[in-house]
Every structure is written in C-alpha cells, then in structure tokens.
Amino acid sequence: MSIADDILDLLRRKRRLKLTAMDIAEMLYWEDRTYYERRVRADCLDLYNQGKLLREGKGSLADPHTYSIAPLERRWS
C-alpha cells in the first residue's frame, strides 16, 4: 500500500474529520511522523489535485490546510 492509499483509507474511516497533514502523519506513522510528514503533505496535495480530497484553510500556521474525503470518494466506499 502506498502512502496515498493509507491517507484515503484513513479519511474514509474518519469521514467527519478534517485533518491536517501533520495529524494524518501522526495517526498513520506515529513512530516516524516527522520523517513521513513531508511525504504525507505531498501526497495530500496530489490527491487534492486529483479531486479525491477536499482542502480548506489558508496554509498558514494560524490556519493550516485541512483535508477531508471528497464527496465522490464517499460514494465509492
């Protein structure tokens, strides 16, 4: 399974949550979260560009990007 698959699987299970890339990295790879955070952030951006994730927030420290599963992805699960 790729990191992108892990992200989609997590967000399908946590449908009502909006999570930052750091939160996702922490939930999936708690032991190595700092190592995986950049990869999770990059995969979240790719999934967002593919229309599989929704993104909210400005991307600043005060208002980080949060990700949730896109409505079309919810229908498939």
RATATA-V695790 format. One record per helix or strand of 2 or more residues. SS is the DSSP state (H for helix, E for strand). FROM is the first residue (numbers start at 1). TO is the last residue. If there is no record, write none. Layout:
ss = <SS | SS>
from = <FROM | FROM>
to = <TO | TO>
This chain:
ss = <H | H | H | E | E | H>
from = <3 | 21 | 30 | 53 | 66 | 71>
to = <13 | 28 | 49 | 56 | 69 | 76>
